[in-house]
Amino acid sequence: MQKNAKKLVMVFGTDGDKNVSLSVDKPKASLQEAQIKSAMETIVAQNIFAPNGEDLVRCVEAKIVTTNTNEYDLA
């Protein structure tokens, strides 16, 4: 059986000079680049995430990742 899945991956830079990713499963097909950029800028401005105690300080990149998974019944 084959399964397809999509997720939005947003990459942010931290004040510790590291990159961290946040992902959202099943993004809307109508999602536009401007909406993603606006959401990422809001996340940085609101300072609502602090992975490993580091603040997110910049938007690095965003992408939609599609995966295809083939499952095999080995029973």
C-alpha positions as CSV (number, residue, x, y, z in Angstrom):
1,M,0.0,0.0,0.0
2,Q,1.3,3.5,-0.9
3,K,0.6,6.5,1.2
4,N,1.3,10.1,0.3
5,A,1.7,12.9,2.9
6,K,2.5,16.6,2.8
7,K,3.8,18.9,5.4
8,L,4.9,22.5,5.6
9,V,8.4,22.8,7.0
10,M,9.4,26.2,8.4
11,V,13.1,26.8,9.3
12,F,14.0,29.6,11.7
13,G,17.4,30.9,12.9
14,T,18.0,31.2,16.7
15,D,19.9,33.7,18.7
16,G,22.4,30.9,19.4
17,D,23.2,30.8,15.6
18,K,21.4,27.5,15.0
19,N,18.6,26.5,12.7
20,V,15.4,24.9,14.0
21,S,12.4,23.5,12.1
22,L,8.7,23.6,12.8
23,S,6.4,21.5,10.7
24,V,2.7,21.4,10.1
25,D,1.1,18.3,8.7
26,K,-1.5,18.5,5.9
27,P,-1.2,22.2,4.9
28,K,-4.0,23.6,2.9
29,A,-3.5,23.2,-0.9
30,S,-4.5,26.9,-1.3
31,L,-1.7,28.1,1.1
32,Q,0.4,30.9,-0.5
33,E,3.9,32.0,0.0
34,A,2.8,35.4,1.4
35,Q,0.7,33.6,4.1
36,I,3.6,31.4,5.1
37,K,6.0,34.4,5.3
38,S,3.5,36.3,7.4
39,A,3.0,33.4,9.8
40,M,6.7,32.9,10.2
41,E,7.3,36.6,10.9
42,T,4.5,36.5,13.5
43,I,6.1,33.6,15.2
44,V,9.4,35.5,15.4
45,A,7.8,38.7,16.5
46,Q,5.6,37.1,19.2
47,N,8.6,35.1,20.5
48,I,6.3,32.2,21.3
49,F,8.9,29.4,20.9
50,A,12.3,29.0,22.5
51,P,13.7,25.7,21.5
52,N,16.5,24.7,23.9
53,G,16.1,28.1,25.6
54,E,17.1,30.0,22.4
55,D,14.9,32.6,20.9
56,L,13.8,32.5,17.2
57,V,15.2,35.6,15.6
58,R,14.9,35.2,11.8
59,C,13.1,33.3,9.1
60,V,15.4,31.1,7.1
61,E,13.3,29.1,4.7
62,A,9.9,27.3,4.1
63,K,9.0,24.4,2.0
64,I,6.3,21.9,1.3
65,V,7.6,18.4,1.7
66,T,5.8,15.5,0.0
67,T,6.6,12.0,1.1
68,N,5.6,8.7,-0.5
69,T,5.6,5.7,1.8
70,N,5.3,2.1,0.5
71,E,4.1,-0.3,3.2
72,Y,4.4,-4.1,2.8
73,D,2.3,-6.7,4.5
74,L,4.8,-9.2,5.8
75,A,2.4,-11.3,7.8
